[in-house]
């Protein structure tokens, strides 16, 4: 809980800080990487830094946290904190790194806002920062303990056992622990971090959803090759490396599994809505539901550019058909086949069972549109869950 004195100060200064938070975030990262160049080389996503996505996400999360403290002083935004904590845990973030972030973030705040940062203002925002940081540290240490790993050492060597070209730009890699020990357990919908050494020596990290169910003997990830112009940023360094260089027999450094997009109620009706490579966590959930013989209705929805661009399309249909009460509907912008929808996903004719839990993954505009349609159909906002690949910009634009 934010102290009464700091609440008044934060409330009075939030408009000024909020207006400058983007500039503050950009300067913060400049200062951080100048002092600790290993962080941009081996921890932070260089592509997201160049495109500005990470700066936007940081700005959005800090502003959202402060706003929540003022509006709901007796609670924490646990959904937001949990999502951040899972991402941090998959990267091996440590308690000590929060002090490093604090040093450079507050130096950036002081430089951008100048004389407006009085000792009272600095103390109030310091309180906000450590409330958020300590909440995340607690959550992350709990996540490390659950996976029986040490903070900062989440990595394990895995051997690529097979690769399959799903589409022109999507490849599935099947992996197994290199030491032959059992794979760590995971929940359907979770992801792992994969770290690769690039030609310049950087050890870059990206997250990929596990498409296999927890009961599978071998884990699998499907990687979409990121083309910069199409994604409003640079080409994906890690995705291009994996596609071009990684073959069966090669090893990868893979983290323990994390992620908060998991089945909330194992007995409820389920809706799985995805677009593009966002189908990957849905495939894990769908395979799990098939494995356990889920009796409640399952609605599977996917949107893509064309059938040829739809990764794991055959698995999408086959797993749906294995369930007792399930249906699949696909929408394509081009070359839609008989029975498929044309254009964007339209839920107007999609029946939903009472009590449906909805899970979304895909580009932000897609998820916003689907969420609005679900709410219009009577699905409570609390029953709509989502996963953002990359920095969570939903907060930054909220």
C-alpha positions as CSV (number, residue, x, y, z in Angstrom):
1,X,0.0,0.0,0.0
2,X,1.3,3.4,-0.9
3,X,1.6,5.7,2.1
4,X,-0.9,8.6,2.4
5,X,1.8,11.3,2.0
6,X,3.3,9.6,-1.1
7,X,-0.2,9.0,-2.6
8,X,-0.9,12.7,-2.6
9,X,2.4,13.4,-4.2
10,X,2.1,10.7,-6.8
11,X,-1.5,11.8,-7.6
12,X,-0.3,15.4,-8.1
13,X,2.7,14.5,-10.3
14,X,1.3,11.5,-12.2
15,X,0.1,13.7,-15.2
16,X,3.6,15.2,-15.6
17,X,5.4,11.8,-15.1
18,X,2.9,10.1,-17.4
19,X,3.4,12.7,-20.1
20,X,7.2,12.3,-19.9
21,X,7.3,8.5,-19.2
22,X,8.2,7.6,-22.8
23,X,11.1,10.0,-22.8
24,X,12.2,8.8,-19.4
25,X,12.1,5.1,-20.5
26,X,14.2,5.8,-23.6
27,X,16.8,7.7,-21.6
28,X,16.7,5.0,-18.9
29,X,17.7,2.3,-21.3
30,X,20.4,4.5,-22.8
31,X,22.0,5.0,-19.4
32,X,21.5,1.3,-18.4
33,X,23.2,-0.1,-21.5
34,X,26.0,2.4,-21.4
35,X,26.8,1.3,-17.8
36,X,26.1,-2.4,-18.4
37,X,26.6,-3.3,-22.0
38,X,26.3,-7.0,-21.3
39,X,22.5,-6.5,-20.6
40,X,21.7,-5.5,-24.2
41,X,24.1,-8.1,-25.6
42,X,22.9,-11.1,-23.5
43,X,19.5,-10.3,-21.8
44,X,17.4,-7.7,-23.5
45,X,15.9,-8.2,-27.0
46,X,17.9,-5.9,-29.3
47,X,15.2,-5.9,-31.9
48,X,12.6,-4.6,-29.4
49,X,15.1,-1.9,-28.3
50,X,15.6,-0.7,-31.8
51,X,11.9,-0.6,-32.6
52,X,11.1,1.1,-29.3
53,X,8.6,-1.6,-28.2
54,X,10.4,-2.3,-24.9
55,X,10.4,1.3,-24.0
56,X,6.7,1.6,-24.6
57,X,6.1,-1.5,-22.5
58,X,8.1,-0.2,-19.6
59,X,6.4,3.1,-19.7
60,X,3.0,1.5,-19.8
61,X,3.6,-0.9,-16.9
62,X,5.0,1.8,-14.6
63,X,2.1,4.2,-15.4
64,X,-0.5,1.4,-15.0
65,X,1.0,0.3,-11.6
66,X,1.0,3.9,-10.2
67,X,-2.6,4.5,-11.5
68,X,-3.7,1.2,-9.8
69,X,-2.1,2.2,-6.5
70,X,-4.1,5.4,-6.5
71,X,-7.4,4.0,-7.7
72,X,-7.3,0.8,-5.6
73,X,-5.0,1.4,-2.7
74,X,-5.8,-1.8,-0.9
75,X,-5.0,-4.2,-3.8
76,X,-2.3,-4.9,-6.3
77,X,-2.6,-5.4,-10.1
78,X,-1.8,-9.1,-9.8
79,X,-2.6,-10.0,-13.3
80,X,-0.2,-7.4,-14.7
81,X,2.5,-8.3,-12.1
82,X,2.1,-12.0,-12.7
83,X,2.6,-11.6,-16.5
84,X,5.8,-9.6,-16.0
85,X,7.1,-12.0,-13.3
86,X,6.7,-15.0,-15.6
87,X,8.6,-13.2,-18.4
88,X,11.4,-12.2,-15.9
89,X,11.6,-15.7,-14.5
90,X,12.0,-17.1,-18.0
91,X,15.0,-14.8,-18.5
92,X,16.6,-15.5,-15.1
93,X,16.2,-12.0,-13.7
94,X,17.6,-11.6,-10.2
95,X,16.8,-9.5,-7.1
96,X,20.1,-7.6,-7.5
97,X,19.2,-6.4,-11.0
98,X,16.3,-4.3,-9.6
99,X,18.7,-2.1,-7.7
100,X,20.6,-1.5,-11.0
101,X,17.3,-0.6,-12.8
102,X,16.4,1.7,-9.9
103,X,19.7,3.6,-10.2
104,X,19.4,4.4,-13.9
105,X,15.6,4.8,-14.0
106,X,15.7,7.5,-11.3
107,X,18.7,9.2,-12.9
108,X,16.6,9.4,-16.1
109,X,13.6,10.8,-14.2
110,X,15.7,13.5,-12.6
111,X,17.3,14.4,-15.9
112,X,14.0,14.6,-17.8
113,X,11.9,16.4,-15.2
114,X,14.7,18.5,-13.8
115,X,13.7,20.8,-10.9
116,X,10.2,19.3,-10.7
117,X,11.8,16.3,-9.0
118,X,12.0,17.7,-5.4
119,X,13.1,15.4,-2.6
120,X,9.4,14.8,-1.8
121,X,8.6,13.8,-5.4
122,X,11.7,11.5,-5.6
123,X,10.7,9.8,-2.3
124,X,7.1,9.2,-3.5
125,X,8.1,7.7,-6.8
126,X,10.9,5.7,-5.1
127,X,8.1,4.2,-3.0
128,X,6.1,3.3,-6.1
129,X,9.1,1.7,-7.7
130,X,10.0,-0.5,-4.7
131,X,6.4,-1.5,-4.1
132,X,6.4,-2.8,-7.7
133,X,9.9,-4.2,-7.6
134,X,9.5,-6.1,-4.3
135,X,6.1,-7.5,-5.5
136,X,7.9,-8.8,-8.6
137,X,10.9,-10.2,-6.7
138,X,8.5,-12.2,-4.4
139,X,6.6,-13.6,-7.4
140,X,9.7,-14.4,-9.3
141,X,11.4,-16.2,-6.4
142,X,8.3,-18.3,-5.9
143,X,8.4,-19.2,-9.6
144,X,12.0,-20.2,-9.4
145,X,11.3,-22.4,-6.4
146,X,8.4,-24.1,-8.2
147,X,10.7,-25.1,-11.0
148,X,13.6,-25.9,-8.6
149,X,16.0,-23.6,-10.3
150,X,18.2,-20.8,-8.9
151,X,17.5,-17.2,-9.8
152,X,19.7,-16.3,-12.7
153,X,20.4,-19.9,-13.6
154,X,17.3,-21.1,-15.4
155,X,19.1,-22.6,-18.4
156,X,19.6,-26.3,-19.5
157,X,21.0,-27.8,-22.6
158,X,18.5,-29.4,-25.0
159,X,19.2,-31.4,-28.1
160,X,17.2,-30.8,-31.3
161,X,15.8,-34.2,-32.3
162,X,13.8,-33.2,-35.4
163,X,12.7,-30.1,-37.4
164,X,9.6,-29.8,-39.6
165,X,8.9,-27.0,-42.1
166,X,5.3,-26.2,-41.3
167,X,5.0,-23.2,-43.7
168,X,7.4,-21.0,-45.7
169,X,8.2,-19.1,-42.5
170,X,7.3,-21.4,-39.6
171,X,9.4,-24.4,-38.5
172,X,8.8,-26.8,-35.6
173,X,11.8,-27.9,-33.6
174,X,11.4,-31.0,-31.4
175,X,13.8,-31.0,-28.4
176,X,14.8,-33.3,-25.6
177,X,17.1,-32.7,-22.5
178,X,20.7,-33.2,-23.6
179,X,21.5,-35.0,-20.3
180,X,18.8,-37.6,-20.8
181,X,17.0,-36.5,-17.6
182,X,13.2,-36.1,-17.6
183,X,11.9,-32.8,-19.0
184,X,10.5,-30.4,-16.4
185,X,6.8,-30.3,-16.2
186,X,4.8,-27.5,-17.7
187,X,1.2,-26.3,-18.0
188,X,-0.6,-26.2,-21.3
189,X,-0.1,-22.7,-22.9
190,X,3.3,-22.0,-21.2
191,X,6.5,-21.0,-23.0
192,X,10.2,-21.4,-22.7
193,X,13.1,-19.0,-23.4
194,X,15.6,-20.0,-26.0
195,X,19.1,-18.5,-25.9
196,X,21.4,-18.7,-29.0
197,X,24.8,-17.3,-29.7
198,X,24.8,-15.1,-32.8
199,X,27.7,-14.4,-35.1
200,X,28.7,-11.2,-33.3
201,X,29.0,-13.1,-30.0
202,X,25.7,-11.8,-28.5
203,X,23.6,-14.4,-26.6
204,X,20.1,-13.3,-27.5
205,X,17.0,-14.7,-25.9
206,X,13.5,-15.2,-27.2
207,X,10.4,-16.9,-25.8
208,X,8.5,-19.6,-27.7
209,X,5.3,-21.4,-26.7
210,X,5.5,-25.1,-26.1
211,X,3.1,-26.7,-28.6
212,X,3.2,-30.1,-27.0
213,X,1.0,-31.2,-24.1
214,X,2.6,-31.9,-20.7
215,X,2.2,-35.6,-21.3
216,X,4.4,-35.6,-24.5
217,X,7.8,-37.4,-24.2
218,X,9.4,-34.7,-26.4
219,X,8.9,-31.0,-26.2
220,X,8.3,-28.9,-29.3
221,X,8.3,-25.2,-30.3
222,X,7.2,-23.6,-33.6
223,X,9.2,-20.6,-34.6
224,X,8.0,-18.0,-37.1
225,X,10.8,-16.2,-39.0
226,X,10.3,-12.5,-38.3
227,X,10.6,-10.2,-41.3
228,X,11.3,-6.7,-40.1
229,X,9.4,-4.6,-42.6
230,X,6.2,-6.7,-42.1
231,X,6.6,-6.4,-38.3
232,X,7.4,-2.6,-38.3
233,X,10.9,-3.4,-37.0
234,X,14.2,-5.2,-37.8
235,X,14.4,-8.8,-38.9
236,X,14.2,-11.3,-36.1
237,X,17.8,-12.2,-35.2
238,X,17.0,-15.3,-33.3
239,X,14.2,-16.6,-35.5
240,X,16.4,-16.2,-38.6
241,X,19.3,-17.9,-36.8
242,X,17.1,-20.9,-35.8
243,X,15.7,-21.3,-39.3
244,X,19.0,-21.0,-41.1
245,X,21.4,-22.8,-38.7
246,X,19.7,-25.2,-36.3
247,X,19.4,-28.8,-37.4
248,X,18.8,-32.2,-35.6
249,X,21.7,-33.0,-33.4
250,X,22.4,-29.3,-32.5
251,X,22.0,-28.1,-28.9
252,X,20.0,-25.1,-27.6
253,X,20.0,-23.4,-24.2
254,X,16.4,-23.6,-23.0
255,X,14.9,-22.2,-19.8
256,X,12.4,-23.8,-17.5
257,X,8.8,-23.2,-18.7
258,X,6.8,-20.2,-17.6
259,X,3.8,-18.2,-18.6
260,X,0.4,-17.3,-17.1
261,X,-1.9,-18.1,-20.1
262,X,-3.0,-21.5,-18.7
263,X,-6.4,-23.2,-18.4
264,X,-8.1,-21.4,-15.5
265,X,-10.9,-23.9,-15.0
266,X,-10.3,-27.5,-16.2
267,X,-14.0,-28.3,-16.3
268,X,-15.4,-25.1,-18.0
269,X,-16.3,-24.7,-21.7
270,X,-13.3,-23.4,-23.6
271,X,-12.8,-20.9,-26.5
272,X,-9.4,-20.8,-28.1
273,X,-9.0,-17.9,-30.5
274,X,-5.7,-17.2,-32.3
275,X,-4.2,-15.5,-35.3
276,X,-0.9,-16.3,-37.1
277,X,1.7,-17.8,-34.9
278,X,-0.5,-17.1,-31.9
279,X,-1.9,-20.6,-32.5
280,X,1.0,-22.2,-30.7
281,X,-0.1,-21.9,-27.0
282,X,-3.6,-22.9,-28.2
283,X,-2.3,-26.1,-29.7
284,X,-0.8,-27.1,-26.4
285,X,-4.1,-26.4,-24.6
286,X,-6.0,-28.3,-27.4
287,X,-3.7,-31.3,-27.2
288,X,-4.1,-31.4,-23.4
289,X,-7.9,-31.1,-23.6
290,X,-7.8,-34.0,-26.1
291,X,-5.5,-36.1,-23.9
292,X,-7.8,-35.8,-20.8
293,X,-11.0,-36.2,-22.8
294,X,-12.4,-32.8,-21.9
295,X,-16.2,-33.2,-21.9
296,X,-17.3,-29.6,-22.0
297,X,-17.7,-27.7,-25.3
298,X,-14.5,-26.5,-27.0
299,X,-14.6,-23.8,-29.7
300,X,-11.4,-23.4,-31.8
301,X,-11.1,-20.2,-33.9
302,X,-8.2,-19.1,-36.0
303,X,-7.5,-16.3,-38.4
304,X,-4.6,-16.1,-40.9
305,X,-3.5,-14.7,-44.2
306,X,-4.2,-17.9,-46.1
307,X,-4.4,-21.7,-45.5
308,X,-0.8,-22.0,-46.7
309,X,0.3,-19.5,-44.0
310,X,-1.6,-21.2,-41.2
311,X,1.0,-23.1,-39.1
312,X,0.0,-26.5,-37.8
313,X,-3.4,-26.3,-39.6
314,X,-3.7,-30.0,-39.8
315,X,-3.0,-30.4,-36.1
316,X,-5.6,-27.7,-35.4
317,X,-8.3,-29.7,-37.1
318,X,-7.2,-33.2,-36.0
319,X,-7.0,-32.3,-32.3
320,X,-10.4,-30.6,-32.5
321,X,-12.0,-33.7,-34.1
322,X,-10.6,-35.9,-31.2
323,X,-12.8,-34.1,-28.7
324,X,-16.3,-35.2,-27.8
325,X,-17.9,-31.7,-28.2
326,X,-15.7,-29.4,-30.2
327,X,-15.7,-27.4,-33.4
328,X,-13.1,-25.4,-35.4
329,X,-13.7,-22.4,-37.6
330,X,-11.0,-20.7,-39.6
331,X,-10.9,-17.3,-41.4
332,X,-8.5,-16.3,-44.2
333,X,-7.8,-13.0,-45.9
334,X,-6.9,-14.9,-49.1
335,X,-7.7,-18.2,-50.7
336,X,-10.4,-19.2,-48.2
337,X,-11.6,-22.7,-48.9
338,X,-15.3,-23.9,-48.8
339,X,-16.4,-23.8,-45.2
340,X,-13.9,-21.3,-44.1
341,X,-14.6,-17.6,-43.4
342,X,-13.3,-14.8,-45.5
343,X,-11.6,-11.8,-44.1
344,X,-11.3,-11.0,-40.3
345,X,-12.7,-13.2,-37.5
346,X,-16.4,-12.6,-37.0
347,X,-18.0,-14.2,-33.9
348,X,-21.6,-13.1,-34.7
349,X,-22.6,-16.6,-35.7
350,X,-20.3,-18.5,-33.3
351,X,-22.4,-20.1,-30.4
352,X,-20.8,-19.9,-27.0
353,X,-21.8,-22.1,-24.0
354,X,-22.6,-20.4,-20.7
355,X,-19.5,-20.1,-18.5
356,X,-17.0,-20.2,-21.4
357,X,-13.4,-19.4,-20.5
358,X,-11.8,-17.6,-23.5
359,X,-8.1,-17.6,-24.4
360,X,-6.7,-15.3,-27.0
361,X,-3.3,-15.0,-28.7
362,X,-2.2,-13.0,-31.7
363,X,-1.5,-9.4,-32.8
364,X,-2.9,-6.8,-30.4
365,X,-5.5,-5.4,-32.9
366,X,-6.8,-8.9,-33.4
367,X,-7.1,-9.6,-29.7
368,X,-8.8,-6.3,-29.0
369,X,-11.3,-6.9,-31.7
370,X,-12.1,-10.4,-30.5
371,X,-12.3,-9.3,-26.9
372,X,-14.8,-6.6,-27.8
373,X,-16.9,-9.2,-29.7
374,X,-16.8,-11.6,-26.7
375,X,-17.9,-9.0,-24.2
376,X,-20.7,-8.0,-26.6
377,X,-21.8,-11.7,-26.6
378,X,-21.9,-11.6,-22.8
379,X,-18.6,-13.2,-21.8
380,X,-17.3,-11.5,-18.6
381,X,-14.1,-9.6,-19.0
382,X,-12.6,-11.7,-16.1
383,X,-13.1,-14.8,-18.2
384,X,-11.1,-13.5,-21.2
385,X,-7.4,-14.4,-21.0
386,X,-4.6,-13.4,-23.4
387,X,-1.0,-13.8,-24.2
388,X,1.2,-11.1,-25.9
389,X,4.2,-12.3,-27.8
390,X,7.0,-9.7,-27.0
391,X,6.5,-6.6,-24.8
392,X,3.0,-6.3,-23.5
393,X,1.8,-3.1,-25.2
394,X,-1.8,-3.6,-24.2
395,X,-0.8,-1.8,-21.0
396,X,1.0,1.0,-22.8
397,X,-2.1,1.8,-24.8
398,X,-4.7,1.2,-22.2
